[in-house]
């Protein structure tokens, strides 16, 4: 092989390498653009998903607030019902106590009258028995 042939081969090799380098650079640039586009698309999807998540969190927070209000309202209603029931029960107990007290007084008065009548009868029986002996 001659020097000129060798130089020609080196020159052809150099051109192949330069051409390959340019193709590689173009491929890398295309891949970078593709990756950047994919990154932009991924970021857009992420932002949409994030907004949807924020919306769902707001809905859950509203539900929790509504539930808290419902529980507070129910607790107030139960407190009112307990107080009303307690007042009614106390009134019934007072009435029952008053009724029992009235009945006891009536029984005591009846017992007293019966005891008086019994004493009167005993006195009369004793007088009758005393007058016959």
C-alpha positions as CSV (number, residue, x, y, z in Angstrom):
1,X,0.0,0.0,0.0
2,X,1.2,3.4,-0.9
3,X,1.2,6.5,1.2
4,X,-1.5,8.1,-1.0
5,X,-3.7,5.0,-0.6
6,X,-3.1,5.1,3.1
7,X,-3.9,8.8,3.3
8,X,-7.1,8.1,1.2
9,X,-8.2,5.4,3.6
10,X,-7.5,7.7,6.6
11,X,-9.4,10.5,4.9
12,X,-12.3,8.2,4.2
13,X,-12.2,6.9,7.8
14,X,-12.1,10.5,9.1
15,X,-15.1,11.4,6.9
16,X,-17.0,8.3,8.2
17,X,-16.2,9.2,11.8
18,X,-17.2,12.8,11.2
19,X,-20.4,11.7,9.5
20,X,-21.1,9.2,12.4
21,X,-20.4,12.0,14.9
22,X,-22.9,14.3,13.1
23,X,-25.5,11.5,13.0
24,X,-24.9,10.8,16.7
25,X,-25.2,14.5,17.6
26,X,-28.4,14.7,15.5
27,X,-29.8,11.5,17.3
28,X,-28.9,12.9,20.7
29,X,-30.5,16.2,19.8
30,X,-33.6,14.4,18.6
31,X,-33.6,12.2,21.8
32,X,-33.2,15.4,23.9
33,X,-36.2,17.0,22.2
34,X,-38.2,13.8,22.5
35,X,-37.2,13.5,26.2
36,X,-38.1,17.2,26.8
37,X,-41.5,16.7,25.1
38,X,-42.1,13.6,27.2
39,X,-41.0,15.6,30.3
40,X,-43.4,18.4,29.4
41,X,-46.2,15.9,28.8
42,X,-45.5,14.1,32.1
43,X,-45.5,17.4,34.0
44,X,-48.8,18.3,32.4
45,X,-50.3,15.0,33.5
46,X,-48.9,15.4,37.0
47,X,-50.4,18.9,37.3
48,X,-53.8,17.6,36.1
49,X,-53.6,14.7,38.6
50,X,-52.5,17.2,41.3
51,X,-55.5,19.5,40.6
52,X,-57.9,16.5,40.7
53,X,-56.4,15.4,44.0
54,X,-56.8,19.0,45.4
55,X,-60.4,18.9,44.3
56,X,-61.0,15.6,46.0
57,X,-59.4,16.8,49.2
58,X,-61.7,19.9,49.1
59,X,-64.7,17.6,48.7
60,X,-63.5,15.5,51.6
61,X,-63.0,18.6,53.8
62,X,-66.5,19.8,52.9
63,X,-67.9,16.4,53.8
64,X,-66.0,16.4,57.1
65,X,-67.3,20.0,57.9
66,X,-70.9,18.9,57.0
67,X,-70.6,15.8,59.2
68,X,-69.3,18.0,62.0
69,X,-72.2,20.3,61.7
70,X,-74.7,17.4,61.6
71,X,-73.1,15.9,64.7
72,X,-73.3,19.2,66.5
73,X,-76.9,19.6,65.5
74,X,-77.7,16.0,66.6
75,X,-75.9,16.6,69.9
76,X,-77.9,19.7,70.6
77,X,-81.1,17.9,69.8
78,X,-80.2,15.0,72.1
79,X,-79.3,17.5,74.9
80,X,-82.6,19.2,74.5
81,X,-84.5,15.9,74.5
82,X,-82.6,14.7,77.6
83,X,-83.4,17.9,79.4
84,X,-87.0,17.8,78.4
85,X,-87.3,14.1,79.4
86,X,-85.6,14.8,82.7
87,X,-88.0,17.7,83.4
88,X,-91.0,15.5,82.5
89,X,-89.7,12.7,84.7
90,X,-89.1,15.1,87.6
91,X,-92.6,16.5,87.2
92,X,-94.1,13.0,87.2
93,X,-92.1,12.1,90.3
94,X,-93.4,15.3,92.0
95,X,-96.9,14.5,91.0
96,X,-96.5,10.9,92.1
97,X,-95.0,12.0,95.4
98,X,-97.8,14.5,96.0
99,X,-100.4,11.8,95.1
100,X,-98.7,9.3,97.4
101,X,-98.5,11.9,100.1
102,X,-102.3,12.6,99.7
103,X,-103.1,8.9,99.8
104,X,-100.9,8.4,102.9
105,X,-102.6,11.3,104.7
106,X,-106.0,9.9,103.8
107,X,-105.0,6.5,105.1
108,X,-103.6,8.0,108.3
109,X,-106.8,10.0,108.8
110,X,-108.9,6.9,108.1
111,X,-106.7,4.9,110.5
112,X,-107.1,7.6,113.1
113,X,-110.8,7.6,112.7
114,X,-111.0,3.9,112.9
115,X,-108.8,3.9,116.0
116,X,-111.1,6.5,117.6
117,X,-114.2,4.5,116.6
118,X,-112.5,1.3,118.0
119,X,-111.8,3.1,121.3
120,X,-115.3,4.4,121.4
121,X,-116.6,0.9,120.8
122,X,-114.3,-0.6,123.4
123,X,-115.5,2.0,125.9
124,X,-119.1,1.3,125.1
125,X,-118.5,-2.5,125.4
126,X,-116.8,-2.0,128.7
127,X,-119.7,0.1,130.0
128,X,-122.2,-2.5,128.7
129,X,-120.3,-5.3,130.3
130,X,-119.9,-3.3,133.5
131,X,-123.6,-2.6,133.7
132,X,-124.5,-6.3,133.4
133,X,-122.4,-7.6,136.2
